[in-house]
Amino acid sequence: LKNQLLTDHGHNPLMKKVFDVYLCFLQKNQSETALKNVFIALRALIFKFPSTFYEGRADMCSALCYEILKYCNSKLSSIRTEASQLLYFLMRNNFDYTGKKSFVRTHLQVIISVSQLIADVVGIGGTRFQQSLSIINNCANNDRIIKHTTFPSDVKDLTKRIRTVLMATAQMKEHENDPEMLVDLQYSLAKSYASTPELRKTWLDSMARIHVKNGDLSEAAMCYVHVAALVAEYLTRKGM
């Protein structure tokens, strides 16, 4: 069924069903052995159908990054290592797919996923997660084939950006009982991503959720209006 799976760069109903099965394995509790085999199977899927993750819509790449990053925070060191190496493989494969120019698609989706995970997963950004970031950096530094390309420094930049987001989140944690200060920090983070609409939208959505939680519905509405304006501007620039 390879030809059918590759239709429309892999964005078709059949591939969606196949991918959902893989995703389901990551979303449900599995044994250590089962998870390691799932990671191996995902490597094969990414290798065989790269366009599914690096062309067209970003939904599959986004969903995969989110689930892998959750395992980068696993209590089991072996699973953290496997997950970190799988995420590195996704980035490295993206780099190869573009003719060794960049891995912008995966770079962006990883940052967005980290931003979402901060709100969804307790303890993200602790020692375990930091160790996983170090593993990813080490993989890039020890990969001799791409040693003389921009890839290692780009990976370092990505992990640095993730740590910046995590530091900002730690500050937010300190002010979680001060709604105004918390939203100010959220706003500063959203503003810092003015050049990246997808990331700015992520943090504006997060701000809106805080406003709703505090009963500040008019402020939440303003966040959503801003999000709508970002989307409209992006679509206009794309000529859609």
Summary of the structure (lengths in Angstrom):
residues: 240
radius of gyration: 18.6
end to end distance: 32.6
largest distance: 55.2
contacts: 711
relative contact order: 0.07
helix: 80%
strand: 0%
